[in-house]
Amino acid sequence: MTDLKKITEGSEGIEMKYPEDFINQIITGDCLEVMKDIPDNSIDLVITSPPYDNLRDYKGYSFDFEGIAKELFRVIKKGGVVVWVVGDSVIDGSESLTSFTQAIYFKLIGFNIHDTMIYEKNCCPFPDSTRYYQVAEYMFILSKGKPKTFNPIMQKNTYISENHQCTSRDKNGELQKRVINHGQQSPLKNVWKLEVGYMKTTKDDYAYKHPAMFPEKLAEDHILSWSNTGDIVMDIFSGSGTTCKMARKNDRRYIGIDLSEEYNQIAKERLRILDMQPKLF
């Protein structure tokens, strides 16, 4: 592993070399400063979830969203994708809409909002008595131009009868029809229902020291969808290392960046244990 003292002090004048100080590394530092040493158009995929609103207390950490958004646009390859997983807190009785404010800014600086996906959790640990149970977060799929890679995850249509007819209308109002058969393969819908909670988010029990992990399957399915073997997958708020672990598992290269050395040690341990496990094929 790269010397952590060198990486942490990278923004203070110690030179960091790309790619050897970055690829397949967990880097301790401010992601905005670390990304400044990454060349333009060099990252294939970013999957990350920022510490949005005040839903978790990360020891008072706040981040320069606009600066980070601009750096992401600079370092992502043409055709590359950023998966931005985000939600909103309720402040004075109203949702903050931080998620949509960020999505609009991404579009203003040049990203395409390729898709607005929903991450639906299987439970609501702290239900609100004044509204319907909140189980969803947004997954904004941001692309720099047209995505260069899309490997759709397929599923069988077991929820419809034989010869089910779907209809839609063109702009001129004309009705279009198509038939979908029971059991026919089709891509997943853009609402992903995922199990969360202890030993469901991950089987790595020690990883639960981190307060806000997303499920391993969420990271893995996005990695499979938007990248290919050997691509570089980065998480700029890598926390317990879920994105990096799933990238490594699926033969991608990874870069993890987090300000917390405590969380980075969790991430490194997860990667170490993964590397000890025999490959199934």
Contacts in CASP RR format, 6 or more apart in sequence:
PFRMAT RR
TARGET T0000
AUTHOR 0000-0000-0000
METHOD contacts of the structure
MODEL  1
MTDLKKITEGSEGIEMKYPEDFINQIITGDCLEVMKDIPDNSIDLVITSP
PYDNLRDYKGYSFDFEGIAKELFRVIKKGGVVVWVVGDSVIDGSESLTSF
TQAIYFKLIGFNIHDTMIYEKNCCPFPDSTRYYQVAEYMFILSKGKPKTF
NPIMQKNTYISENHQCTSRDKNGELQKRVINHGQQSPLKNVWKLEVGYMK
TTKDDYAYKHPAMFPEKLAEDHILSWSNTGDIVMDIFSGSGTTCKMARKN
DRRYIGIDLSEEYNQIAKERLRILDMQPKLF
1 25 0 8 1.000
1 26 0 8 1.000
1 268 0 8 1.000
2 20 0 8 1.000
2 21 0 8 1.000
2 25 0 8 1.000
2 27 0 8 1.000
4 28 0 8 1.000
4 261 0 8 1.000
4 264 0 8 1.000
6 14 0 8 1.000
6 16 0 8 1.000
6 21 0 8 1.000
7 16 0 8 1.000
7 21 0 8 1.000
7 25 0 8 1.000
7 27 0 8 1.000
7 28 0 8 1.000
7 29 0 8 1.000
7 34 0 8 1.000
8 28 0 8 1.000
8 29 0 8 1.000
10 16 0 8 1.000
10 33 0 8 1.000
10 34 0 8 1.000
10 37 0 8 1.000
11 29 0 8 1.000
11 30 0 8 1.000
11 33 0 8 1.000
11 34 0 8 1.000
11 36 0 8 1.000
16 22 0 8 1.000
16 34 0 8 1.000
16 37 0 8 1.000
18 37 0 8 1.000
18 38 0 8 1.000
18 39 0 8 1.000
18 42 0 8 1.000
21 27 0 8 1.000
21 37 0 8 1.000
22 37 0 8 1.000
22 38 0 8 1.000
22 255 0 8 1.000
23 232 0 8 1.000
23 253 0 8 1.000
23 254 0 8 1.000
23 255 0 8 1.000
24 248 0 8 1.000
24 253 0 8 1.000
24 254 0 8 1.000
24 255 0 8 1.000
25 255 0 8 1.000
25 256 0 8 1.000
26 238 0 8 1.000
26 241 0 8 1.000
26 244 0 8 1.000
26 256 0 8 1.000
26 258 0 8 1.000
26 264 0 8 1.000
26 267 0 8 1.000
26 268 0 8 1.000
26 271 0 8 1.000
27 34 0 8 1.000
27 255 0 8 1.000
27 256 0 8 1.000
27 257 0 8 1.000
27 258 0 8 1.000
27 264 0 8 1.000
28 258 0 8 1.000
28 259 0 8 1.000
28 260 0 8 1.000
28 261 0 8 1.000
28 264 0 8 1.000
29 257 0 8 1.000
29 258 0 8 1.000
29 259 0 8 1.000
30 259 0 8 1.000
31 63 0 8 1.000
31 68 0 8 1.000
31 236 0 8 1.000
31 237 0 8 1.000
31 257 0 8 1.000
31 258 0 8 1.000
31 259 0 8 1.000
32 63 0 8 1.000
32 64 0 8 1.000
32 67 0 8 1.000
32 68 0 8 1.000
32 71 0 8 1.000
34 236 0 8 1.000
34 257 0 8 1.000
35 68 0 8 1.000
35 71 0 8 1.000
35 72 0 8 1.000
35 74 0 8 1.000
35 75 0 8 1.000
35 236 0 8 1.000
35 257 0 8 1.000
36 71 0 8 1.000
38 75 0 8 1.000
38 255 0 8 1.000
39 75 0 8 1.000
40 74 0 8 1.000
40 75 0 8 1.000
41 74 0 8 1.000
41 75 0 8 1.000
41 76 0 8 1.000
41 77 0 8 1.000
41 78 0 8 1.000
42 75 0 8 1.000
42 77 0 8 1.000
42 232 0 8 1.000
43 75 0 8 1.000
43 76 0 8 1.000
43 77 0 8 1.000
43 80 0 8 1.000
43 232 0 8 1.000
43 234 0 8 1.000
43 255 0 8 1.000
44 76 0 8 1.000
44 77 0 8 1.000
44 80 0 8 1.000
44 81 0 8 1.000
44 149 0 8 1.000
44 226 0 8 1.000
44 227 0 8 1.000
44 228 0 8 1.000
44 231 0 8 1.000
44 232 0 8 1.000
44 233 0 8 1.000
45 80 0 8 1.000
45 81 0 8 1.000
45 82 0 8 1.000
45 83 0 8 1.000
45 222 0 8 1.000
45 223 0 8 1.000
45 226 0 8 1.000
45 227 0 8 1.000
45 231 0 8 1.000
45 232 0 8 1.000
45 233 0 8 1.000
45 234 0 8 1.000
45 252 0 8 1.000
46 72 0 8 1.000
46 76 0 8 1.000
46 81 0 8 1.000
46 82 0 8 1.000
46 83 0 8 1.000
46 233 0 8 1.000
46 234 0 8 1.000
46 235 0 8 1.000
46 236 0 8 1.000
47 82 0 8 1.000
47 83 0 8 1.000
47 85 0 8 1.000
47 219 0 8 1.000
47 222 0 8 1.000
47 223 0 8 1.000
47 233 0 8 1.000
47 234 0 8 1.000
47 235 0 8 1.000
47 243 0 8 1.000
48 82 0 8 1.000
48 83 0 8 1.000
48 84 0 8 1.000
48 85 0 8 1.000
48 234 0 8 1.000
48 235 0 8 1.000
48 236 0 8 1.000
48 237 0 8 1.000
48 238 0 8 1.000
48 243 0 8 1.000
49 84 0 8 1.000
49 85 0 8 1.000
49 86 0 8 1.000
49 212 0 8 1.000
49 214 0 8 1.000
49 237 0 8 1.000
50 63 0 8 1.000
50 65 0 8 1.000
50 68 0 8 1.000
50 84 0 8 1.000
50 86 0 8 1.000
50 237 0 8 1.000
51 58 0 8 1.000
51 61 0 8 1.000
51 63 0 8 1.000
51 212 0 8 1.000
51 237 0 8 1.000
52 86 0 8 1.000
52 87 0 8 1.000
52 88 0 8 1.000
52 89 0 8 1.000
52 98 0 8 1.000
52 99 0 8 1.000
53 87 0 8 1.000
53 88 0 8 1.000
53 89 0 8 1.000
53 91 0 8 1.000
53 96 0 8 1.000
53 98 0 8 1.000
54 89 0 8 1.000
55 87 0 8 1.000
55 89 0 8 1.000
55 212 0 8 1.000
56 211 0 8 1.000
56 212 0 8 1.000
58 260 0 8 1.000
61 259 0 8 1.000
65 102 0 8 1.000
65 105 0 8 1.000
66 105 0 8 1.000
68 236 0 8 1.000
69 102 0 8 1.000
69 105 0 8 1.000
69 106 0 8 1.000
69 109 0 8 1.000
70 109 0 8 1.000
72 82 0 8 1.000
72 236 0 8 1.000
73 106 0 8 1.000
73 109 0 8 1.000
73 110 0 8 1.000
73 111 0 8 1.000
73 144 0 8 1.000
75 234 0 8 1.000
76 82 0 8 1.000
76 144 0 8 1.000
77 144 0 8 1.000
77 148 0 8 1.000
78 144 0 8 1.000
78 145 0 8 1.000
78 148 0 8 1.000
79 143 0 8 1.000
79 144 0 8 1.000
79 145 0 8 1.000
79 146 0 8 1.000
79 147 0 8 1.000
79 148 0 8 1.000
79 149 0 8 1.000
80 143 0 8 1.000
80 144 0 8 1.000
80 145 0 8 1.000
80 147 0 8 1.000
80 148 0 8 1.000
80 149 0 8 1.000
80 226 0 8 1.000
81 114 0 8 1.000
81 141 0 8 1.000
81 142 0 8 1.000
81 143 0 8 1.000
81 144 0 8 1.000
81 147 0 8 1.000
81 149 0 8 1.000
81 226 0 8 1.000
81 227 0 8 1.000
82 106 0 8 1.000
82 111 0 8 1.000
82 140 0 8 1.000
82 141 0 8 1.000
82 142 0 8 1.000
82 143 0 8 1.000
83 139 0 8 1.000
83 140 0 8 1.000
83 141 0 8 1.000
83 142 0 8 1.000
83 222 0 8 1.000
83 226 0 8 1.000
84 102 0 8 1.000
84 103 0 8 1.000
84 106 0 8 1.000
84 138 0 8 1.000
84 139 0 8 1.000
84 140 0 8 1.000
84 142 0 8 1.000
85 119 0 8 1.000
85 137 0 8 1.000
85 138 0 8 1.000
85 139 0 8 1.000
85 214 0 8 1.000
85 218 0 8 1.000
86 98 0 8 1.000
86 99 0 8 1.000
86 102 0 8 1.000
86 137 0 8 1.000
86 138 0 8 1.000
86 140 0 8 1.000
87 98 0 8 1.000
87 99 0 8 1.000
87 137 0 8 1.000
87 138 0 8 1.000
88 95 0 8 1.000
88 96 0 8 1.000
88 97 0 8 1.000
88 98 0 8 1.000
88 99 0 8 1.000
89 95 0 8 1.000
89 96 0 8 1.000
89 98 0 8 1.000
90 96 0 8 1.000
90 128 0 8 1.000
99 138 0 8 1.000
99 140 0 8 1.000
102 140 0 8 1.000
103 113 0 8 1.000
103 116 0 8 1.000
103 138 0 8 1.000
103 140 0 8 1.000
106 113 0 8 1.000
106 140 0 8 1.000
106 142 0 8 1.000
107 113 0 8 1.000
110 144 0 8 1.000
111 142 0 8 1.000
111 143 0 8 1.000
111 144 0 8 1.000
112 142 0 8 1.000
112 143 0 8 1.000
112 144 0 8 1.000
112 145 0 8 1.000
112 146 0 8 1.000
113 140 0 8 1.000
113 141 0 8 1.000
113 142 0 8 1.000
114 141 0 8 1.000
114 142 0 8 1.000
114 143 0 8 1.000
114 147 0 8 1.000
115 140 0 8 1.000
115 141 0 8 1.000
115 190 0 8 1.000
116 138 0 8 1.000
116 139 0 8 1.000
116 140 0 8 1.000
116 141 0 8 1.000
116 190 0 8 1.000
117 138 0 8 1.000
117 139 0 8 1.000
117 140 0 8 1.000
117 141 0 8 1.000
117 190 0 8 1.000
117 191 0 8 1.000
117 192 0 8 1.000
118 136 0 8 1.000
118 137 0 8 1.000
118 138 0 8 1.000
118 139 0 8 1.000
118 190 0 8 1.000
118 191 0 8 1.000
118 192 0 8 1.000
119 136 0 8 1.000
119 137 0 8 1.000
119 138 0 8 1.000
119 139 0 8 1.000
119 192 0 8 1.000
119 194 0 8 1.000
119 214 0 8 1.000
119 218 0 8 1.000
120 135 0 8 1.000
120 136 0 8 1.000
120 191 0 8 1.000
120 192 0 8 1.000
120 193 0 8 1.000
120 194 0 8 1.000
121 135 0 8 1.000
121 136 0 8 1.000
121 137 0 8 1.000
121 194 0 8 1.000
121 195 0 8 1.000
121 196 0 8 1.000
122 135 0 8 1.000
122 193 0 8 1.000
122 194 0 8 1.000
122 195 0 8 1.000
122 196 0 8 1.000
122 200 0 8 1.000
123 135 0 8 1.000
123 196 0 8 1.000
123 197 0 8 1.000
124 133 0 8 1.000
124 134 0 8 1.000
124 135 0 8 1.000
127 133 0 8 1.000
127 134 0 8 1.000
128 134 0 8 1.000
139 192 0 8 1.000
139 218 0 8 1.000
139 222 0 8 1.000
141 226 0 8 1.000
147 226 0 8 1.000
149 226 0 8 1.000
149 227 0 8 1.000
149 228 0 8 1.000
149 231 0 8 1.000
150 225 0 8 1.000
150 226 0 8 1.000
151 224 0 8 1.000
151 225 0 8 1.000
151 226 0 8 1.000
151 228 0 8 1.000
152 187 0 8 1.000
152 188 0 8 1.000
152 225 0 8 1.000
153 187 0 8 1.000
153 188 0 8 1.000
153 221 0 8 1.000
153 224 0 8 1.000
153 225 0 8 1.000
154 185 0 8 1.000
154 186 0 8 1.000
154 187 0 8 1.000
154 188 0 8 1.000
155 185 0 8 1.000
155 186 0 8 1.000
155 187 0 8 1.000
155 188 0 8 1.000
156 183 0 8 1.000
156 184 0 8 1.000
156 185 0 8 1.000
157 164 0 8 1.000
157 180 0 8 1.000
157 181 0 8 1.000
157 182 0 8 1.000
157 183 0 8 1.000
157 184 0 8 1.000
157 185 0 8 1.000
157 186 0 8 1.000
158 182 0 8 1.000
158 183 0 8 1.000
160 180 0 8 1.000
160 182 0 8 1.000
161 182 0 8 1.000
162 181 0 8 1.000
162 182 0 8 1.000
163 179 0 8 1.000
163 181 0 8 1.000
164 179 0 8 1.000
164 180 0 8 1.000
164 181 0 8 1.000
164 182 0 8 1.000
165 177 0 8 1.000
165 178 0 8 1.000
165 179 0 8 1.000
166 177 0 8 1.000
166 178 0 8 1.000
166 179 0 8 1.000
166 180 0 8 1.000
167 175 0 8 1.000
167 176 0 8 1.000
167 177 0 8 1.000
167 178 0 8 1.000
168 175 0 8 1.000
168 176 0 8 1.000
169 175 0 8 1.000
169 176 0 8 1.000
170 176 0 8 1.000
180 186 0 8 1.000
188 221 0 8 1.000
192 218 0 8 1.000
192 221 0 8 1.000
194 215 0 8 1.000
194 217 0 8 1.000
194 218 0 8 1.000
195 201 0 8 1.000
195 215 0 8 1.000
196 215 0 8 1.000
198 205 0 8 1.000
198 208 0 8 1.000
199 205 0 8 1.000
200 215 0 8 1.000
201 208 0 8 1.000
201 213 0 8 1.000
201 214 0 8 1.000
201 215 0 8 1.000
201 216 0 8 1.000
202 213 0 8 1.000
202 215 0 8 1.000
202 216 0 8 1.000
202 240 0 8 1.000
202 242 0 8 1.000
202 270 0 8 1.000
204 240 0 8 1.000
204 270 0 8 1.000
204 273 0 8 1.000
206 266 0 8 1.000
206 269 0 8 1.000
207 213 0 8 1.000
207 240 0 8 1.000
207 241 0 8 1.000
207 242 0 8 1.000
207 266 0 8 1.000
207 270 0 8 1.000
209 240 0 8 1.000
209 262 0 8 1.000
209 263 0 8 1.000
209 266 0 8 1.000
210 239 0 8 1.000
210 240 0 8 1.000
210 263 0 8 1.000
210 266 0 8 1.000
213 239 0 8 1.000
213 240 0 8 1.000
213 242 0 8 1.000
214 242 0 8 1.000
215 242 0 8 1.000
216 242 0 8 1.000
216 245 0 8 1.000
216 246 0 8 1.000
219 242 0 8 1.000
219 243 0 8 1.000
219 245 0 8 1.000
219 246 0 8 1.000
219 247 0 8 1.000
220 246 0 8 1.000
220 249 0 8 1.000
220 250 0 8 1.000
223 233 0 8 1.000
223 243 0 8 1.000
223 246 0 8 1.000
223 247 0 8 1.000
223 250 0 8 1.000
223 252 0 8 1.000
224 250 0 8 1.000
227 233 0 8 1.000
227 252 0 8 1.000
229 250 0 8 1.000
229 251 0 8 1.000
229 252 0 8 1.000
230 251 0 8 1.000
230 252 0 8 1.000
230 253 0 8 1.000
231 252 0 8 1.000
231 253 0 8 1.000
232 252 0 8 1.000
232 253 0 8 1.000
232 254 0 8 1.000
232 255 0 8 1.000
233 243 0 8 1.000
233 244 0 8 1.000
233 247 0 8 1.000
233 252 0 8 1.000
233 253 0 8 1.000
233 254 0 8 1.000
233 255 0 8 1.000
234 243 0 8 1.000
234 254 0 8 1.000
234 255 0 8 1.000
234 256 0 8 1.000
234 257 0 8 1.000
235 241 0 8 1.000
235 242 0 8 1.000
235 243 0 8 1.000
235 244 0 8 1.000
235 254 0 8 1.000
235 255 0 8 1.000
235 256 0 8 1.000
235 257 0 8 1.000
236 256 0 8 1.000
236 257 0 8 1.000
237 257 0 8 1.000
237 258 0 8 1.000
238 244 0 8 1.000
238 256 0 8 1.000
238 257 0 8 1.000
238 258 0 8 1.000
238 263 0 8 1.000
238 264 0 8 1.000
238 267 0 8 1.000
239 258 0 8 1.000
239 260 0 8 1.000
239 263 0 8 1.000
239 264 0 8 1.000
239 266 0 8 1.000
239 267 0 8 1.000
240 263 0 8 1.000
240 266 0 8 1.000
240 267 0 8 1.000
240 270 0 8 1.000
241 256 0 8 1.000
241 263 0 8 1.000
241 266 0 8 1.000
241 267 0 8 1.000
241 270 0 8 1.000
241 271 0 8 1.000
243 254 0 8 1.000
243 256 0 8 1.000
244 254 0 8 1.000
244 255 0 8 1.000
244 256 0 8 1.000
244 267 0 8 1.000
244 271 0 8 1.000
245 267 0 8 1.000
245 270 0 8 1.000
245 271 0 8 1.000
245 274 0 8 1.000
247 253 0 8 1.000
247 254 0 8 1.000
248 254 0 8 1.000
248 271 0 8 1.000
248 274 0 8 1.000
248 275 0 8 1.000
249 274 0 8 1.000
256 267 0 8 1.000
258 264 0 8 1.000
258 267 0 8 1.000
END
